[in-house]
Amino acid sequence: MPGLWDVLVVGAGPAGLSAALTLGRSRRRVLLLDGGPPRNASVSAGHGLLTRDGISPEELKAAALADLEPYDVTVRADSAREVRRVGECFDVRVGDAWQRTRVLVFATGVRDILPPVPGLRERWGQGVFHCPYCDGWEHEGRALAVYGSGQSAHHLALTVRAWSPRVTLLCDGDPCLTPEQALDLERVGVAVRTQPVRRVSGGPLEDAPVCVSFVGAPPLQVDAVFLAPEQQGGSHLPAALGCALDGKGRVTVDGNQETSLPGVFAIGDMTGAPQYVVQAAAAGMHAAQVINTRLIHAAVHSMGAAFHKSPEDEGARDPDSRDE
């Protein structure tokens, strides 16, 4: 049908870009909606990506977009505003126009909800970090802090301890630690500061150490602060369409990255998957392969043919159109 996209991908992070690349190379007509800068845009360099260790998020995205140019992938610098199901297809409102697609892929990621500590948001990715696997090596052996309380902060402090023996847990007034957790930290040498945090200053933005100020206590200077913030989904559209969510508001998917609604896929951070670039990209490629295989089966069946087995394979599982 003229004007009908094979696949519409909402979101141009690593997951969405990877899906678009695989689908484009499969000769599919794809519309990719690029809603803006990546979640990690404030980071100077990303790490842990094979052959691209240290690349900036902007460079990585620019290279990925350039990779799409030979293929039938249209990139629109816009977001999806509304989604509705129409028979076997989906309509997505982009700007003031509706786009129709056979398959819909959400790759809208998550949003970090940072604690309301003055100065912290400005230093997110610049002295204040989320992942020690991404930024721990650059601060190896230095004075580090972990912000938070309760089990998540306890686990993160023990993890960051693997990169440096000089770790302080900042509980911001309420440790919420069990006696066993407090003893764990004491045994590995993690100091605990329970005073309320007043502000965060310094860091790369000021070419100085990160300075944590407290209420009624001396400040603490460290090389970096790590924290695991609360998160929320990057888009309300999956839920509005009727996709099932888990208890944390993440879109639930099966082993093929398909949501509870047939023909609707979700990939990357929004599914609760580990939040690494390489894993988001892998999820995008996997979903694209599943989608393309189904479209191949549909085309073969429409021509009166099928993927029939050879006699020697009669006992094998049928390559159903819902399989990769």
Secondary structure, DSSP 8 states (H G I E B T S, - for coil): -TTEEEEEEE--SHHHHHHHHHHHHTT--EEEE--SS-TTTT-S---S-TT-TT--HHHHHHHHHHHHTTSSEEEES--EEEEEEETTEEEEEETTEEEEEEEEEE---EEEE----TTTGGGBTTTEES-HHHHSGGGTTS-EEEE--HHHHHHHHHHHTTT-S-EEEE-TT-----HHHHHHHHHHT-EEE-S-EEEEEEEGGGTEEEEEEESSS--EEESEEEE--EEEES-SHHHHHT--B-TTS-B---TTSB-SSTTEEE-GGGGT----HHHHHHHHHHHHHHHHHHHHHHHHHHTT------GGGTTS----TT--
